[in-house]
Amino acid sequence: MSNVVKFPSPPIRPNLANCRKALELCEGNPQHLLFVAFNGLQLVFNRAPTTGGDPEQATVDRLAIAFFALAELLGVPEVPEALL
């Protein structure tokens, strides 16, 4: 059995301000960044409910936060935002 996340139409862009705030809380700590990346993916995979707002936007933001956290761990924090 697989979980399929449907791509929204029109595409939803991540809220970059909120994504940056989430990463600032990590203060560059590799353990915190890895924790945030892992949990961001887990929340999407398990389709965790949101407490308010658009669930599709929350999914996109969670994926973006995980992507940005991994990029910071790899030492290329400016590249992911350029791809968006």
Beta strands, then each sheet from edge to edge (+ up, - down):
end
